[in-house]
Amino acid sequence: MRLIFMGTPNYAIPVLDKLVRSGHDIAAVYTQPDRPAGRGRILTPTPIKSHATDLGLETVEARDFSDNSSSLAYMLSFGADAAVVAAYGIMLPGFVINEFPLGMINLHPSLLPKLRGASPVATAILQGYTETGVTIMKIDEGMDTGPILKQKSVRIGANEKCDDLTERLFILGSNLLVDTLGEIQTKKEKILPQDPSKATVTKRLKREDGEIDWTQSSEQISRAIRAFHPWPGTFTKFGGKRLKILEAGINDKGPGNLDSGEVHCKDNVKVGTGSGSISLLSIQLEGKTPTNASDFASHTPDFDGAILGT
């Protein structure tokens, strides 16, 4: 099948690779434009652009589309049967969706209609889901509202972080996608409309979402640390500076009467919450490199007894 592939981050790379290995003809790879990165703010290509270039595929940078410009005509000039979308990060207008003979096929990392929108994996972890999955769907003009072609569920690991789970879902989804495209080619695909009464919608994460509220329970905070890794990350305040919490676990030993945000550094580094406490394992103070929390405490006498977040 002749395809246009649309993706942006690292997670989309195994999907593109799977399509290539399966013999599909990738007419072009669409991705978001280069962005400034690093301290020098140097324009840097997206991971998909770099990878597609290495594969010798034509790449096109597109942030949006206009029905009165040459962008649509150029896309159609590739003569693709369908477009495959995997973490492109841009809503596509109806006049683009309707131009492909076999439609636009999307890989979405949740069991739709649950967890539509921009942050399905992080939200699944944050809300304490024990299971999620991946959906292959046809795109329509709504946000993840199109009919379902194929789904598969997975268990969420007890300590699994968002980036690890996302990578696992996209690898699983790449196999599911190839199966689905084969069914479309042979006209054997099964199309299941979504039930809107069962739909839930996730929000686009913001940097401030990562600030820890120490009055929440240890379970809620532990979920947030895993859900917001690596973006937007979880952080608090110590000594007037931002302190990133890179890794932590729920503490089931030691003092249980700590105030919310209170640090206790005997044996290991514990912080009180609204219910229980957590053990800090890896942290990073603003302007410093990541470090083991116990090492940080041994070199920072005022850390013991501090109230984080103030």
C-alpha positions as CSV (number, residue, x, y, z in Angstrom):
1,M,0.0,0.0,0.0
2,R,1.3,3.5,-0.8
3,L,1.2,5.6,2.3
4,I,1.9,9.0,3.7
5,F,3.3,8.7,7.3
6,M,2.7,11.4,9.8
7,G,4.5,11.5,13.1
8,T,6.9,13.6,15.3
9,P,8.5,12.1,18.4
10,N,10.7,9.1,19.1
11,Y,7.6,6.9,19.9
12,A,6.6,7.0,16.2
13,I,9.9,5.6,15.0
14,P,9.0,1.9,15.5
15,V,5.7,2.4,13.7
16,L,7.5,3.9,10.7
17,D,10.1,1.1,10.8
18,K,7.4,-1.6,11.0
19,L,5.6,-0.2,7.9
20,V,8.8,-0.1,5.9
21,R,9.8,-3.7,6.9
22,S,6.3,-4.9,6.0
23,G,6.8,-3.7,2.4
24,H,4.6,-0.7,2.4
25,D,5.6,2.1,0.0
26,I,6.2,5.3,2.1
27,A,5.6,8.1,-0.3
28,A,6.5,10.8,2.2
29,V,6.9,11.4,5.9
30,Y,5.1,14.4,7.3
31,T,6.3,15.8,10.6
32,Q,6.3,19.1,12.6
33,P,8.8,21.8,11.8
34,D,12.3,22.0,13.3
35,R,12.3,23.6,16.7
36,P,14.9,25.4,18.8
37,A,16.5,23.0,21.4
38,G,19.3,23.1,24.0
39,R,20.9,26.0,25.6
40,G,22.0,27.4,22.3
41,R,18.4,27.2,21.0
42,I,19.6,25.6,17.8
43,L,17.0,24.6,15.3
44,T,16.7,20.8,15.6
45,P,14.7,18.4,13.4
46,T,12.1,16.1,15.0
47,P,13.2,12.5,15.8
48,I,11.0,11.3,12.9
49,K,12.5,13.7,10.4
50,S,16.0,12.6,11.4
51,H,15.1,8.9,11.2
52,A,13.2,9.2,7.9
53,T,16.1,11.1,6.4
54,D,18.4,8.3,7.4
55,L,16.1,5.8,5.7
56,G,16.2,7.9,2.5
57,L,12.5,8.9,2.7
58,E,11.2,12.3,1.6
59,T,10.2,14.5,4.5
60,V,7.7,17.4,4.7
61,E,7.4,19.8,7.6
62,A,3.9,20.9,8.2
63,R,2.4,22.6,11.2
64,D,-1.0,23.2,9.7
65,F,-2.9,22.9,6.4
66,S,-4.9,25.4,4.4
67,D,-7.5,24.4,1.7
68,N,-6.6,27.5,-0.4
69,S,-2.8,26.9,-0.5
70,S,-0.5,24.5,-2.3
71,S,0.0,22.4,0.8
72,L,-3.0,20.1,0.1
73,A,-2.2,19.8,-3.6
74,Y,1.4,18.8,-2.8
75,M,0.2,16.2,-0.3
76,L,-2.1,14.7,-2.9
77,S,0.6,14.7,-5.5
78,F,2.2,11.8,-3.8
79,G,-0.7,9.6,-4.9
80,A,-1.0,7.8,-1.5
81,D,-3.8,5.3,-0.9
82,A,-4.0,6.3,2.8
83,A,-2.2,8.3,5.5
84,V,-1.0,6.7,8.7
85,V,-0.8,9.0,11.8
86,A,1.2,8.1,14.9
87,A,1.8,10.9,17.4
88,Y,1.8,13.7,14.8
89,G,0.5,16.2,17.4
90,I,-1.7,18.3,15.0
91,M,-5.4,18.1,14.5
92,L,-6.2,17.5,10.8
93,P,-9.0,19.3,9.0
94,G,-11.8,17.5,7.2
95,F,-10.8,18.6,3.8
96,V,-7.5,16.7,4.3
97,I,-9.0,13.6,5.8
98,N,-11.5,13.1,3.0
99,E,-9.0,13.2,0.2
100,F,-7.4,9.8,0.7
101,P,-9.1,6.8,-1.1
102,L,-8.7,4.5,2.0
103,G,-8.8,7.3,4.6
104,M,-6.5,8.3,7.4
105,I,-5.6,5.7,9.9
106,N,-4.5,6.7,13.4
107,L,-2.7,4.8,16.2
108,H,-4.0,6.0,19.6
109,P,-2.5,4.8,22.8
110,S,-5.7,4.0,24.8
111,L,-8.7,1.8,24.6
112,L,-11.1,4.2,22.9
113,P,-13.5,5.7,23.6
114,K,-11.7,6.0,27.0
115,L,-8.9,8.5,27.2
116,R,-9.4,10.5,24.0
117,G,-7.2,13.6,23.6
118,A,-3.6,14.7,24.2
119,S,-2.4,12.8,27.3
120,P,-4.0,9.3,27.3
121,V,-1.0,7.4,28.7
122,A,-0.1,9.9,31.5
123,T,-3.8,10.1,32.5
124,A,-4.1,6.3,32.7
125,I,-1.3,6.2,35.2
126,L,-2.4,9.3,37.1
127,Q,-5.9,7.9,37.5
128,G,-4.7,4.5,38.7
129,Y,-5.7,2.4,35.7
130,T,-4.4,-1.1,35.9
131,E,-5.1,-1.7,32.2
132,T,-4.9,0.4,29.0
133,G,-4.2,-0.4,25.4
134,V,-3.9,0.7,21.9
135,T,-6.5,1.5,19.2
136,I,-6.2,1.6,15.5
137,M,-9.0,3.9,14.2
138,K,-10.1,5.9,11.2
139,I,-9.8,9.6,11.6
140,D,-12.8,11.8,11.3
141,E,-13.2,15.5,12.1
142,G,-13.6,15.0,15.8
143,M,-10.8,14.5,18.4
144,D,-10.3,10.7,18.5
145,T,-13.9,10.1,17.7
146,G,-13.6,8.0,14.5
147,P,-14.6,4.4,14.1
148,I,-12.4,1.7,15.7
149,L,-10.7,-0.8,13.4
150,K,-8.7,-2.9,15.9
151,Q,-7.8,-2.8,19.6
152,K,-5.5,-4.6,22.1
153,S,-5.2,-4.2,25.8
154,V,-2.2,-4.4,28.1
155,R,-1.6,-4.4,31.8
156,I,0.1,-1.3,33.3
157,G,3.2,-2.3,35.4
158,A,3.0,-1.3,39.1
159,N,6.1,1.0,38.7
160,E,5.8,1.7,35.0
161,K,6.6,5.3,34.0
162,C,4.8,7.2,31.2
163,D,7.6,7.1,28.7
164,D,8.2,3.3,29.1
165,L,4.5,2.5,28.8
166,T,4.1,4.8,25.8
167,E,7.0,3.2,24.0
168,R,5.5,-0.3,24.7
169,L,2.1,0.8,23.4
170,F,3.5,2.2,20.2
171,I,5.5,-1.0,19.5
172,L,2.4,-3.0,20.1
173,G,0.4,-0.6,18.0
174,S,2.8,-0.9,15.1
175,N,2.1,-4.7,14.8
176,L,-1.7,-4.0,15.1
177,L,-1.5,-1.3,12.5
178,V,0.2,-3.6,9.9
179,D,-2.5,-6.3,10.5
180,T,-5.2,-3.6,10.1
181,L,-3.7,-2.3,6.8
182,G,-3.7,-5.9,5.5
183,E,-7.4,-6.2,6.3
184,I,-8.1,-2.9,4.6
185,Q,-6.3,-4.0,1.5
186,T,-8.4,-7.2,1.3
187,K,-11.6,-5.4,2.4
188,K,-11.9,-7.6,5.5
189,E,-11.6,-4.8,8.1
190,K,-14.2,-4.6,10.8
191,I,-15.4,-1.2,11.6
192,L,-16.9,-0.5,15.1
193,P,-18.4,3.0,15.8
194,Q,-17.4,4.4,19.2
195,D,-20.0,4.7,22.0
196,P,-19.9,8.4,22.9
197,S,-21.6,7.7,26.2
198,K,-18.5,5.8,27.4
199,A,-16.0,8.5,26.2
200,T,-13.6,10.3,28.5
201,V,-11.3,13.1,27.4
202,T,-7.8,14.0,28.5
203,K,-6.2,17.4,28.6
204,R,-2.9,18.6,27.2
205,L,-0.4,18.7,30.0
206,K,1.2,22.0,31.1
207,R,4.4,22.5,33.0
208,E,2.6,23.7,36.1
209,D,0.8,20.3,36.3
210,G,4.0,18.8,37.6
211,E,4.1,20.8,40.8
212,I,3.5,18.4,43.7
213,D,0.7,19.0,46.2
214,W,2.0,17.4,49.4
215,T,-1.4,17.3,50.9
216,Q,-2.4,14.6,48.4
217,S,-1.9,11.0,49.4
218,S,1.4,9.1,48.9
219,E,-0.4,7.0,46.2
220,Q,-1.5,10.0,44.3
221,I,1.9,11.6,44.4
222,S,3.6,8.4,43.4
223,R,1.3,8.1,40.4
224,A,2.0,11.7,39.4
225,I,5.8,11.1,39.5
226,R,5.4,8.1,37.1
227,A,2.7,9.8,34.9
228,F,4.6,13.0,34.4
229,H,7.9,11.4,33.5
230,P,9.5,12.8,31.5
231,W,7.0,15.6,30.7
232,P,6.2,17.9,32.5
233,G,8.2,16.2,35.3
234,T,7.3,16.6,39.0
235,F,8.8,19.2,41.1
236,T,8.6,21.1,44.4
237,K,10.4,23.9,46.2
238,F,13.3,23.7,48.5
239,G,15.3,26.7,49.8
240,G,13.7,29.0,47.2
241,K,14.7,26.8,44.3
242,R,12.9,24.2,42.2
243,L,13.6,20.6,43.2
244,K,12.8,18.0,40.6
245,I,11.6,14.6,41.9
246,L,12.9,12.1,39.3
247,E,12.2,8.9,41.1
248,A,10.4,7.9,44.3
249,G,8.4,5.1,45.9
250,I,5.7,4.8,48.4
251,N,7.2,4.4,51.9
252,D,5.8,1.6,54.0
253,K,8.3,1.8,56.8
254,G,9.5,4.5,59.2
255,P,7.7,7.5,60.7
256,G,4.1,7.8,59.6
257,N,3.4,11.0,61.4
258,L,5.2,13.5,59.2
259,D,3.5,16.7,58.2
260,S,2.7,17.2,54.5
261,G,6.0,18.1,52.7
262,E,8.1,17.4,55.8
263,V,11.5,15.8,55.1
264,H,12.9,13.0,57.3
265,C,16.4,11.9,56.5
266,K,17.2,9.0,58.9
267,D,18.0,5.8,57.0
268,N,16.6,7.1,53.8
269,V,14.9,10.3,52.6
270,K,11.2,10.3,53.3
271,V,8.6,13.1,52.7
272,G,5.3,13.3,54.5
273,T,2.1,13.5,52.5
274,G,-1.6,14.0,53.2
275,S,-1.8,10.2,53.8
276,G,1.4,8.3,54.4
277,S,4.8,9.2,53.0
278,I,7.1,8.6,50.0
279,S,10.8,7.8,49.8
280,L,12.8,10.0,47.5
281,L,15.3,8.1,45.4
282,S,16.6,10.5,42.7
283,I,16.3,14.3,42.7
284,Q,17.7,17.3,41.0
285,L,18.0,20.8,42.5
286,E,17.7,23.7,40.1
287,G,21.0,24.4,38.5
288,K,22.5,21.1,39.6
289,T,22.9,17.6,38.1
290,P,20.6,14.7,39.1
291,T,21.7,13.0,42.2
292,N,20.8,10.2,44.7
293,A,18.5,11.7,47.3
294,S,20.5,10.2,50.2
295,D,23.7,11.7,48.9
296,F,22.0,15.0,48.5
297,A,20.7,14.8,52.1
298,S,24.2,14.0,53.5
299,H,25.7,17.1,51.9
300,T,22.7,19.4,52.7
301,P,22.2,19.5,56.5
302,D,19.1,21.8,56.3
303,F,17.3,19.2,54.1
304,D,16.4,17.1,57.1
305,G,13.3,18.7,58.7
306,A,12.6,21.0,55.8
307,I,9.1,21.6,54.6
308,L,9.0,21.1,50.8
309,G,6.8,23.3,48.6
310,T,7.1,26.4,50.8
